[in-house]
Amino acid sequence: MIVVTGVSGELGGAILGGLRAAGGLEVTGASSSGDGTLVRHADFDRPQTLRRAFEGARVLVFVSAGYAEDDVVLARHGAVVRAAAEAGVEHVIYTSLAGSAERLTIALAHRWTEQRLAEAPFDVTVLRNALYAEIPAGLALAGLPMAADSGVFAAPLGAGRVSVVARQDLAAVAVRVAAEAWRDVVSGGDRRHAGRTYELEGVSAVGGQDLAEVLGEVLGRPVAYQPVPLGAARPGLAGLEAYQAGHTISTFSNIGAGLLEATRSDLPAFLHAPRPARDVIAAAVRAAVDAAPAAQAGVGQVR
Ligand SMILES: NC(=O)c1ccc[n+]([C@@H]2O[C@H](COP(=O)([O-])OP(=O)(O)OC[C@H]3O[C@@H](n4cnc5c(N)ncnc54)[C@H](OP(=O)(O)O)[C@@H]3O)[C@@H](O)[C@H]2O)c1
């Protein structure tokens, strides 16, 4: 059995869907949401739920649960590693964070988890996921009303760019690795992904200028990029949880410093044609414009 955690989320849900669609695999999902009838109940904050959720799992796809303070995330992830060992899982595939993102504040919990996994009594594959292309897409969406209004896209990204990957592409890699790991475990053959860390860095990068161009293409009029200082961006984060505001500033800061542009990636070994980041961003902006035509006229409806 392959068990995939976090399946109410976008990434976990896409991985479970891909494994089910592949056919010929024994696969089930686990989630902290729901009542445990459609998928197994696995709440990382309640370790007592995990032993049962992982029962019979030979391969576990462990999707990180990072939306919390670091101490909470470490407790969650530590509980998953212990429960997987107790349940006799043979191979754990963990969705981590790419090397280019090493200096982001969110990297701490991922690297800590990788260390715990390396000490555990099962085989491990680490999928070091790039930042999602949906993150700059969200920035473009946030800037859409102003761009429509004034022809300016303002963001605290300096002249830096960030290498990103569409979430669906990261899910597709996880599906392939999990399916192959499962076949290797069942056949008793060589475990091709055991002990491997894959850097799933983006092969295309985007910065403020690119986002302004995408906005201009969708709106059908020129949009100029205007870099703003980090300090000016902070008040706009007031509605976020405190830890999220910290992580967001860390991300802007790393982009502005030019540290999030990757130089090599294992992604092409898994995907022949990763979705271009600009296409993902343009599709998100176009969908928002189509859903709220008022935004085209400069009304700030799209958030
Ligand atoms: N690479 C990137 O750019 C990037 C960006 C954002 C986040 N991430 C990380 O990647 C993960 C998956 O991303 P996503 O886009 O699928 O996020 P998402 O759609 O927001 O889903 C949130 C995820 O957190 C899980 N979760 C929350 N509380 C949990 C708990 N108590 N126990 C177990 N799982 C819990 C959810 O699983 P259930 O509710 O089904 O249990 C779900 O998988 C995130 O959780 C985060 O760690 C990566």
The ligand as an SDF file (V2000), in Angstrom:
LIG
                    3D

 48 52  0  0  0  0  0  0  0  0999 V2000
    7.2750   24.7950   -2.4450 N   0  0  0  0  0  0  0  0  0  0  0  0
    6.4680   25.8020   -2.1550 C   0  0  0  0  0  0  0  0  0  0  0  0
    6.4440   26.8610   -2.8230 O   0  0  0  0  0  0  0  0  0  0  0  0
    5.5250   25.7090   -1.0040 C   0  0  0  0  0  0  0  0  0  0  0  0
    4.6520   26.7690   -0.7860 C   0  0  0  0  0  0  0  0  0  0  0  0
    3.7620   26.6560    0.2530 C   0  0  0  0  0  0  0  0  0  0  0  0
    3.7550   25.5240    1.0450 C   0  0  0  0  0  0  0  0  0  0  0  0
    4.6120   24.5160    0.8080 N   0  0  0  0  0  0  0  0  0  0  0  0
    4.6300   23.2940    1.6340 C   0  0  0  0  0  0  0  0  0  0  0  0
    4.0510   22.2550    0.8800 O   0  0  0  0  0  0  0  0  0  0  0  0
    2.9400   21.6970    1.5870 C   0  0  0  0  0  0  0  0  0  0  0  0
    1.8690   21.2970    0.6110 C   0  0  0  0  0  0  0  0  0  0  0  0
    1.5320   22.4360   -0.1410 O   0  0  0  0  0  0  0  0  0  0  0  0
    0.0550   22.6690   -0.6830 P   0  0  0  0  0  0  0  0  0  0  0  0
    0.1870   23.6740   -1.7360 O   0  0  0  0  0  0  0  0  0  0  0  0
   -0.6200   21.3740   -0.9670 O   0  0  0  0  0  0  0  0  0  0  0  0
   -0.6190   23.3420    0.6040 O   0  0  0  0  0  0  0  0  0  0  0  0
   -2.1760   23.5490    0.8890 P   0  0  0  0  0  0  0  0  0  0  0  0
   -3.0010   23.2820   -0.3230 O   0  0  0  0  0  0  0  0  0  0  0  0
   -2.3460   24.8580    1.5660 O   0  0  0  0  0  0  0  0  0  0  0  0
   -2.4840   22.4200    1.9390 O   0  0  0  0  0  0  0  0  0  0  0  0
   -2.0200   22.5100    3.2770 C   0  0  0  0  0  0  0  0  0  0  0  0
   -1.3830   21.1890    3.6320 C   0  0  0  0  0  0  0  0  0  0  0  0
   -1.0760   21.1320    5.0160 O   0  0  0  0  0  0  0  0  0  0  0  0
   -1.5570   19.8890    5.5270 C   0  0  0  0  0  0  0  0  0  0  0  0
   -1.8480   19.9750    6.9540 N   0  0  0  0  0  0  0  0  0  0  0  0
   -2.2960   21.0530    7.6290 C   0  0  0  0  0  0  0  0  0  0  0  0
   -2.4720   20.7240    8.9340 N   0  0  0  0  0  0  0  0  0  0  0  0
   -2.1160   19.4240    9.0500 C   0  0  0  0  0  0  0  0  0  0  0  0
   -2.0730   18.5140   10.1400 C   0  0  0  0  0  0  0  0  0  0  0  0
   -2.4390   18.8820   11.3780 N   0  0  0  0  0  0  0  0  0  0  0  0
   -1.6860   17.2410    9.9090 N   0  0  0  0  0  0  0  0  0  0  0  0
   -1.3460   16.8530    8.6540 C   0  0  0  0  0  0  0  0  0  0  0  0
   -1.3390   17.6690    7.5850 N   0  0  0  0  0  0  0  0  0  0  0  0
   -1.7290   18.9400    7.7860 C   0  0  0  0  0  0  0  0  0  0  0  0
   -2.8000   19.6420    4.7120 C   0  0  0  0  0  0  0  0  0  0  0  0
   -3.1650   18.2890    4.7650 O   0  0  0  0  0  0  0  0  0  0  0  0
   -4.5730   17.7110    5.3260 P   0  0  0  0  0  0  0  0  0  0  0  0
   -5.4510   18.8690    5.7070 O   0  0  0  0  0  0  0  0  0  0  0  0
   -5.1410   16.8800    4.2230 O   0  0  0  0  0  0  0  0  0  0  0  0
   -4.1480   16.8930    6.4780 O   0  0  0  0  0  0  0  0  0  0  0  0
   -2.2790   20.0170    3.3350 C   0  0  0  0  0  0  0  0  0  0  0  0
   -1.4770   19.0010    2.7710 O   0  0  0  0  0  0  0  0  0  0  0  0
    2.5190   22.7950    2.5760 C   0  0  0  0  0  0  0  0  0  0  0  0
    1.8860   22.2300    3.7070 O   0  0  0  0  0  0  0  0  0  0  0  0
    3.8340   23.4320    2.9210 C   0  0  0  0  0  0  0  0  0  0  0  0
    4.5240   22.7080    3.9300 O   0  0  0  0  0  0  0  0  0  0  0  0
    5.4800   24.5690   -0.2230 C   0  0  0  0  0  0  0  0  0  0  0  0
  1  2  1  0
  2  3  2  0
  2  4  1  0
  4  5  1  0
  4 48  2  0
  5  6  2  0
  6  7  1  0
  7  8  2  0
  8  9  1  0
  8 48  1  0
  9 10  1  0
  9 46  1  0
 10 11  1  0
 11 12  1  0
 11 44  1  0
 12 13  1  0
 13 14  1  0
 14 15  2  0
 14 16  1  0
 14 17  1  0
 17 18  1  0
 18 19  2  0
 18 20  1  0
 18 21  1  0
 21 22  1  0
 22 23  1  0
 23 24  1  0
 23 42  1  0
 24 25  1  0
 25 26  1  0
 25 36  1  0
 26 27  1  0
 26 35  1  0
 27 28  2  0
 28 29  1  0
 29 30  1  0
 29 35  2  0
 30 31  1  0
 30 32  2  0
 32 33  1  0
 33 34  2  0
 34 35  1  0
 36 37  1  0
 36 42  1  0
 37 38  1  0
 38 39  2  0
 38 40  1  0
 38 41  1  0
 42 43  1  0
 44 45  1  0
 44 46  1  0
 46 47  1  0
M  CHG  2   8   1  16  -1
M  END
$$$$
